Amino acid sequence: MVSHLARLPNLGPKSQAMLIAAGIHTLADLHRLGSVAAYLQVKRQGGNASLNLLWALEVAISGLHWQEVARKYRTSLLLALEDAERRA
């Protein structure tokens, strides 16, 4: 299992910096939080994250190609994000 963020696909230097600033340093951290919670943690830390980061986090966790994530999981991720924001 890849442990360092720099080795993860679809996460460029800016995304990696936002994750690190939010206390997310490894793939294990991402797995523990899940893509939605990790995305919200970045946003709470003041990260200027777009939804593209949410998709990239799901790709990193699932190992799926980004197009497959976008096609199969986009709606469920958006609903989970909306639910988590409403609960916060």
PyMOL commands that set and color helices and strands:
alter all, ss='L'
color gray80, all
select helices_A, chain A and resi 5-7+13-21+27-33+35-44+51-62+66-87
alter helices_A, ss='H'
color red, helices_A
deselect
rebuild
show_as cartoon
